[in-house]
Amino acid sequence: MTTVPDNVIELARQRLAARAEKNFALSDSLRDQILHHGFEVLDTQGGFSFKAKNPFPVYERIGDLRFFTEKRFPIAVSLVVDGFVDDAMTSIQATKKYSPPDTAILILVNGKPELGSLATELDESTFIAQINTGCGWAEAQNAALKLCPAPYLVVMDPSTIFTGDAITPALQILNEGEFSAVGWRGGLVNIDDEWRSVEDKGDGEVDVLFSYFMALNVEHAQGASGFNARALYYRNADIEFSLRLRQTRGRLLQMTLPLEQARHHGYYDTDESYRDEQSKKTYDRILERFRGKNEILVERR
């Protein structure tokens, strides 16, 4: 039988008192602190009991997520796992292999996929949270931005595989302060077709970055209001976010990094008609808000 530490029992007593006073915000905070120590607190008549929690916290809604960790890191990587857990584990393991050891990895499990041995990836710098009811991609990444334990966050798709250290060069650029975001794939908005496409022009300053790997200054990203929570698929959400960042005078740099792209299941292996419908909604919103505002774009090349 697992012994409950005295400090956890004291937190539960404080929570019981907070509930009696109807201070539910404090009660929720204390519950989360108890979870952080590895226990779930259960309400009983006139008291409480405990059970050992899952290897990682599980929440019903994305809004219930309070923190990943109290530790601080130079940079963090955020991945949303919607399924295809084996592929995600390949990405996570490669990220660990090639990144500096003080890189945090934040894994948001969306819904209730079969998790296999995902919990074995937990360690002192790898954190997992599961959202039972699921959420949109943008909602998940906005939560990672809000709760990021570092000044910089790499928003990354689990289909991206490190083949070398991509963190150090991106972190160096961000630390210099000239750019708000650094990415591996991006491009320039095509003015000739009235903003209906993005052209990859290679390394250099760009209008748009894609979150195959997008390293962000967290403060600047939050200042641009993060990703639009209505966006369910990331490519067009990336375009919208990039232009919002440009509009707040953020600068974006595309650079060659040691990464490769596996199959992006979250896009190609979903219902095509639904995916296209949702993507079109996002792009129509982009055109309505930004088309013609050429002053927010970088110099053409």
SULWO-V154301 format. One record per run of one state. SS is the DSSP state (2 for helix, 1 for strand, 0 for the rest). FROM is the first residue (numbers start at 1). TO is the last residue. Records with the same first field share a line. If there is no record, write none. Layout:
BEGIN
SS=FROM-TO + FROM-TO
END
This chain:
BEGIN
0=1-5 + 21-23 + 37-38 + 45-46 + 53-56 + 60-61 + 65-74 + 82-84 + 99-102 + 111-117 + 122-122 + 124-125 + 132-136 + 147-151 + 157-159 + 163-166 + 177-180 + 184-185 + 190-197 + 200-203 + 207-207 + 210-212 + 224-233 + 248-251 + 255-258 + 262-264 + 269-271 + 291-293 + 297-301
2=6-20 + 24-36 + 62-64 + 85-98 + 118-121 + 137-146 + 167-176 + 218-223 + 234-247 + 265-268 + 272-290 + 294-296
1=39-44 + 47-52 + 57-59 + 75-81 + 103-110 + 123-123 + 126-131 + 152-156 + 160-162 + 181-183 + 186-189 + 198-199 + 204-206 + 208-209 + 213-217 + 252-254 + 259-261
END
